[in-house]
Amino acid sequence: MELLPELLHHCRQASVGYGIRPPTVLVVDNDPAGGACETANRFGTGVTYVHEPTPGIAAARNRALAESVDVDLLVFIDDDERPTSDWLTALLETRIRTGAGGVVGPVVSAFAAPLDPWIADGGFFDRRRLPTGTEVRVAATNNLLLDLRLVRSISLQFDESFSASGGSDSLFTRRYTGAGFTLVWCDEAVVTDVVPAERATRDWVIRRRYRIGNSWARTELALISGNVQTVRLRGGLLLAGVTRVAGGTARATLGVLGRSPRNRAHGIRIAARGAGIVAGAFGRTYLEYRRPIGA
């Protein structure tokens, strides 16, 4: 929550000097206690605060859609991110130039404390960067502009069965592009993800890679129908997961034998994702965002 005031300031200033109408900032607070209310209300005009007590990030995203029924464009950004000064303008200009139904921007990580070299060697926080205008079929909602007229035309929402596991944004954007709408990359629309020390540990990054693999498998399964197709896909996912586990384990072993921290870390990252895919193929769900009882 410490970064929310800075984020709100950035969002309110994002269009200043660029000749576009100042955006309305919508804060969807998914904290049961509504902890962001006071901070959001301090900003007054131009900032709208809503409290969504239903647990899970998918519920918060759906609340954003519900609150935007009279809006054509919606930009998602997380509350622990810092956008660059021309971030919003870059997203809008790319959309105007390409006519795409959505625009995706890069997220780069900054760390509250020096990063463990092993984590850096393993590339656990490396993210994709693509040339502007590149079409993509899937995106996270940590830096995403959407044309809500297209979203509403197919009655698309975030699947709340993914709320506690993560991955609802991947499934949403896969369905969006699967309906024929285009998402394009804008490499100039950069936001910075500020990673706290508790998320920059070996245990955390390994669990995150497992969760990513698990969510990917579940997303693939959610996109198909029919018993035969499902059985075939589960078999393909199982093979893909086992292959990653085997390859990652072999690379990690070589890293230990060859005293290469880079190979060891890369191998463990690959194997962890593979293990998550295997679990997903068997129908198991890793609940990374599950709230503790009573929270």
QUISULJO-V834061 format. One record per residue. N is the residue number from 1. SS is DSSP state (a for helix, b for strand, c for the rest). PHI is phi in radians with two decimals (none if undefined). Layout:
# QUISULJO-V834061
n	ss	phi
N	SS	PHI
N	SS	PHI
This chain:
# QUISULJO-V834061
n	ss	phi
1	c	none
2	c	-1.09
3	c	-1.53
4	a	-1.04
5	a	-1.01
6	a	-1.15
7	a	-1.10
8	a	-1.07
9	a	-1.09
10	a	-1.05
11	a	-1.14
12	a	-1.21
13	a	-1.60
14	c	-1.06
15	c	-1.82
16	c	-1.12
17	c	1.49
18	c	-2.00
19	c	1.24
20	c	-2.07
21	c	-1.11
22	c	-0.98
23	c	-1.30
24	c	-1.56
25	b	-1.70
26	b	-1.88
27	b	-1.78
28	b	-1.81
29	b	-1.66
30	c	-1.73
31	c	-1.32
32	c	-0.94
33	c	-1.55
34	c	1.12
35	c	-1.15
36	c	-1.61
37	a	-1.03
38	a	-1.08
39	a	-1.09
40	a	-1.13
41	a	-1.19
42	c	-1.11
43	c	-1.45
44	c	1.13
45	c	-0.99
46	c	1.67
47	b	-2.14
48	b	-1.92
49	b	-1.93
50	b	-2.35
51	b	-1.87
52	c	-2.00
53	c	-1.35
54	c	-1.06
55	c	-1.07
56	c	1.92
57	a	-1.22
58	a	-1.13
59	a	-1.11
60	a	-1.14
61	a	-1.15
62	a	-1.14
63	a	-1.14
64	a	-1.07
65	a	-1.13
66	a	-1.14
67	c	-1.40
68	c	-2.04
69	c	-1.14
70	c	-1.81
71	c	-1.96
72	c	-1.52
73	b	-2.16
74	b	-2.30
75	b	-2.01
76	b	-1.60
77	b	-2.61
78	c	-1.43
79	c	-1.39
80	c	-1.91
81	b	-2.05
82	b	-2.14
83	b	-1.42
84	c	-1.31
85	c	-1.10
86	c	-1.83
87	a	-1.02
88	a	-1.18
89	a	-1.07
90	a	-1.10
91	a	-1.07
92	a	-1.16
93	a	-1.12
94	a	-1.15
95	a	-1.13
96	a	-1.11
97	a	-1.22
98	a	-1.71
99	c	1.22
100	c	-1.25
101	c	-1.41
102	b	-2.93
103	b	-2.30
104	b	-1.99
105	b	-2.02
106	b	-1.37
107	b	-2.09
108	b	-1.97
109	b	-1.71
110	b	-2.17
111	b	-2.10
112	c	-1.25
113	c	-2.46
114	c	-0.92
115	c	-1.41
116	c	-0.94
117	a	-0.97
118	a	-1.09
119	a	-1.17
120	a	-1.11
121	a	-1.06
122	a	-1.38
123	c	1.16
124	c	-1.15
125	c	-1.88
126	c	-1.23
127	c	-2.25
128	c	-1.24
129	c	-2.31
130	c	-2.32
131	c	-1.10
132	c	-1.01
133	c	1.71
134	c	-1.16
135	b	-1.35
136	b	-2.22
137	c	-1.85
138	c	-2.55
139	c	-2.70
140	c	-1.53
141	c	-1.72
142	c	-1.45
143	b	-2.97
144	b	-2.51
145	b	-1.75
146	b	-2.24
147	b	-1.50
148	a	-1.22
149	a	-1.11
150	a	-1.27
151	a	-1.02
152	a	-1.19
153	a	-1.14
154	c	-2.03
155	c	0.90
156	c	-1.49
157	c	-2.39
158	c	-1.42
159	c	-1.34
160	a	-1.32
161	a	-1.26
162	a	-1.76
163	c	-1.04
164	c	-1.51
165	c	-1.78
166	c	1.46
167	c	1.76
168	a	-1.15
169	a	-1.24
170	a	-1.11
171	a	-1.13
172	a	-1.04
173	a	-1.27
174	a	-1.13
175	a	-1.20
176	a	-1.12
177	a	-1.24
178	a	-1.14
179	c	-1.44
180	c	1.80
181	c	-1.55
182	c	-1.83
183	b	-1.95
184	b	-2.15
185	b	-1.56
186	b	-2.23
187	b	-1.32
188	b	-1.53
189	b	-1.56
190	b	-1.60
191	b	-2.17
192	b	-1.87
193	b	-1.61
194	b	-1.55
195	b	-1.60
196	c	-1.24
197	a	-1.03
198	a	-1.23
199	a	-1.76
200	c	-1.97
201	c	-1.97
202	a	-1.07
203	a	-1.06
204	a	-1.15
205	a	-1.22
206	a	-1.20
207	a	-1.10
208	a	-1.13
209	a	-1.14
210	a	-1.06
211	a	-1.11
212	a	-1.07
213	a	-1.11
214	a	-1.11
215	a	-1.14
216	a	-1.07
217	a	-1.10
218	a	-1.15
219	a	-1.13
220	a	-1.03
221	a	-1.20
222	a	-1.23
223	c	-1.56
224	c	-2.09
225	c	-2.44
226	c	1.76
227	a	-1.14
228	a	-1.13
229	a	-1.08
230	a	-1.13
231	a	-1.08
232	a	-1.10
233	a	-1.16
234	a	-1.03
235	a	-1.11
236	a	-1.15
237	a	-1.15
238	a	-1.05
239	a	-1.10
240	a	-1.11
241	a	-1.16
242	a	-1.09
243	a	-1.08
244	a	-1.18
245	a	-1.07
246	a	-1.14
247	a	-1.14
248	a	-1.16
249	a	-1.10
250	a	-1.09
251	a	-1.17
252	a	-1.10
253	a	-1.11
254	a	-1.07
255	a	-1.13
256	a	-1.17
257	a	-1.14
258	c	-1.61
259	c	0.94
260	c	-2.00
261	a	-1.00
262	a	-1.12
263	a	-1.14
264	a	-1.11
265	a	-1.17
266	a	-1.06
267	a	-1.11
268	a	-1.14
269	a	-1.06
270	a	-1.12
271	a	-1.16
272	a	-1.11
273	a	-1.10
274	a	-1.07
275	a	-1.11
276	a	-1.14
277	a	-1.14
278	a	-1.04
279	a	-1.06
280	a	-1.11
281	a	-1.09
282	c	-1.56
283	c	1.54
284	c	-1.53
285	c	-2.14
286	c	-1.64
287	c	-1.68
288	c	-1.13
289	c	-1.81
290	c	-1.12
291	c	-1.39
292	c	-1.07
293	c	-1.02
294	c	1.60
295	c	-1.50
